Amino acid sequence: MAGVIRNVADARRRARRTLPRVVYDYVDGGADDEITMAENERAFRDIAFRPRVAVDTGEPDLTTTVLGTRVSMPVLLAPCGLVRLMHPDSALGVGRAAAAKDTIWVLSSVAGVTLEAAAPAGGRRWFQLYASGGRREAEETIERAKAAGYEALVVTVDTPALGNRERDARHGVGTPMRLDAHTAIRLGPQVLARPRWSLRMIRSGVSMLKRPSRPTDVAARAGTDLETASSFYTHASPFTWADIAWVRERWAKPLLVKGVLTGADAVQAADAGADAVVVSNHGGRQLDGAAATIRALPEVVDTVSGRIEVLMDGGVRRGGDVLKALAMGARAVLIGRPYLYGLSADGQRGVERILDILRSEMARSLRLLGCASVSELDRSYVEIPERTGGLANRS
Ligand SMILES: Cc1cc2nc3c(=O)[nH]c(=O)nc-3n(C[C@H](O)[C@H](O)[C@H](O)COP(=O)(O)O)c2cc1C
């Protein structure tokens, strides 16, 4: 068995060895030339810490609240599609890991598990809505999310069309990833090369070959099984700010808008009644060339903080990255790929391992920063490079 997972990069290597290439590339890949995806990680390196030395911090306090919910640390699990392909623990394992580590997890509309089936995972659960099927479908999904006890709704708005994921296309599975009998046969060698993954999948009864039984049945669609999940996007019709206001009227609990990159759009979200925005470019999987999220964050914070909460995701790979985002005004961050790598490597335990790693990295970095609590972080702890405009960097 491979060595211990000491950091997110180790988990990524482990995932690469565990998953058939087609699944690994679905997790690891981005849109077009993957510029934005790379920038998300790289841009964190431009930010330098300004530590305060000779301070007795004691054991640093990582707890905070996000929209009124107390969490053990400012790291939430982002909504991610098709998690059942990564490990049979699936969305339930993700939710149980979050519950065990006392943080929030967000179930994707296309997780490959229905929102009712994922609910027993427990913990603080939020639901992510792709309102691509229009208001009628959204209404039904919102009612189901209410009935199943989800505590907040996250509406993703950066997907009016699906990003061009060329890694998927090269495997012949296209975007969205669709696995039918023909592709399964063609990808046979990849699958055979990963017997541990294949056995897990066979034992858990995940079929990649079934056809959707009722593809147009709304109730069966949102947060549904793998086949219909992967056909979900093909019906996309974009949701507008008026639709967000419409959702607001139907959803009394916290409402977040995910995928905002500018101050002006954050104002639109607040005006439509959102309680928070997630500064996100979908992990670089949608519009390639969009700015790194850590770079987009200050403008959004400066425009709407005080009015609504600002969260961010994209490129967070170390506890120090979390601290930089918080110092720049994020309430909390979400992680996507890091926990998917953990899930792929070791199911629920792998997700917990990633959360433990980030927690200990944050605690150590806070001590080294001379800061006793995440709630004390502000811009005085970081040196933010001058904006160089667009994606240009100084190297
Ligand atoms: C495999 C994968 C599937 C994703 N599926 C969804 C999804 O269904 N809905 C959504 O809002 N975002 C989705 N995202 C985006 C994540 O929620 C998050 O914005 C992104 O992963 C953050 O970047 P990071 O992976 O660098 O942490 C997905 C990301 C990945 C990697």
The ligand as a Gaussian input file, in Angstrom:
#p B3LYP/6-31G(d) Opt

LIG

0 1
 C      -15.328000      16.970000     -10.013000
 C      -15.996000      18.266000      -9.684000
 C      -17.373000      18.358000      -9.780000
 C      -18.015000      19.567000      -9.477000
 N      -19.377000      19.628000      -9.517000
 C      -20.007000      20.764000      -9.132000
 C      -21.422000      20.802000      -9.042000
 O      -22.098000      19.814000      -9.290000
 N      -21.995000      21.976000      -8.666000
 C      -21.264000      23.095000      -8.354000
 O      -21.822000      24.139000      -8.000000
 N      -19.908000      23.075000      -8.413000
 C      -19.276000      21.933000      -8.780000
 N      -17.909000      21.903000      -8.795000
 C      -17.145000      23.086000      -8.366000
 C      -16.889000      23.045000      -6.860000
 O      -18.084000      23.222000      -6.147000
 C      -15.894000      24.147000      -6.433000
 O      -16.372000      25.397000      -6.883000
 C      -14.480000      23.923000      -6.955000
 O      -14.167000      22.555000      -6.966000
 C      -13.487000      24.669000      -6.083000
 O      -12.196000      24.558000      -6.581000
 P      -11.109000      23.487000      -6.056000
 O      -11.482000      22.181000      -6.687000
 O       -9.827000      24.050000      -6.559000
 O      -11.212000      23.442000      -4.548000
 C      -17.252000      20.705000      -9.100000
 C      -15.861000      20.594000      -9.007000
 C      -15.231000      19.397000      -9.281000
 C      -13.734000      19.318000      -9.153000

